[in-house]
């Protein structure tokens, strides 16, 4: 199971429903709002397989409609150095052949 972690070199400030995250000291600051902020809030307390379901329920959309976007966003955060992971995200489960 993929585990996401915020690296020690990342500073995070949460203000209302907005998350500000940046690698320090080099930056840049990334501003996360809406579904991006919801996903960020899930990192510490939720398994990766639950991310799409929780976001879909929060915004009242079908999980199947957002799963690719959720995965792409998590990969983007890893590539920007804002998250680290022990493996690549695989949200659909090992038995899903719909990809």
N, C-alpha and C positions, 0 to 999 in steps of 0.2 A: 504494500500500500504506500502510495506517495505521501510524504510528509513535507509540508512547506514550513520554512523557518525564516524569520526576519534576521538577517545577519547583524552582527554587532556594529558594523560600519554604516548602518542605516538608521537615520533619525526619523522618528514618526511623531507627528502632532495631529491629534484629532480635535476638530472644532465643530460642534454641532454635528451635521451629517457629512462633513467634508474631512478627508484624510490628506495630509501633506506628508510626503515621504521623499527622502533624498539620501543618497550616499554621501557621507561626510568624509572629508571636507569638499570634495569635488562637485557634488550636485549632479545634475540640476534637480530642482524640486519638482516632483510630480504631484499634481493635484487630482485627487480621486473623488468623484461625486457620483451620486446615483448608484447604478449597479456595481460600478467599480469600487465604491466605498463599502457597499454591502459585501462584496467578495473579500475585500481586505479584512473586514471584521470577522470573517469566517476562518481565516488562516490558522489562528491559534487554537480554536476550539472545535473544529469540525473536520471530518475526514473528507478527502478530495471527492469521493464518490457522492457525497451529499451536497456539494456545492451547487450543481445545476438545479436540483430539486428545490433547495431553499431559495435560491434567487428567483426561480420561476414562480414559486408560491408567493414570494414577496411582491413581485410585479404583476401577478395574475396572467402569466403567459405559459404556454406549453414548454415543458422541459426540452422536448425535441427541437424546439425552435431556437434555443439558446445554447445548447451544449457545445457546439463548435466555437461560439464566441467566448464562452467561459474558458474553454481549454486554451484558445489563442491568447486570451488576456493573461492567464497564469503563465504561459510560456513567455510572453512579453515581459512580465515582471521579473522572471528569472533571468532573461537575457539582459535586462537593464541593471541587474545586480541588486534589485530591491527584495528579492526572495531567493532562497537557495532550496534545493530539493535533493532527495536521495535517489530520485528516478524521474523519468519523464511522466507527465500527467497522462493517465489513461482513464477517462471518465466513463466510458461505456461498459466496462467490465470485460473480462477475458472471453466470455462466451458470445459477445455481440459481434455479428458479422456484417452489420449494416453500414460500417464505415466505408 
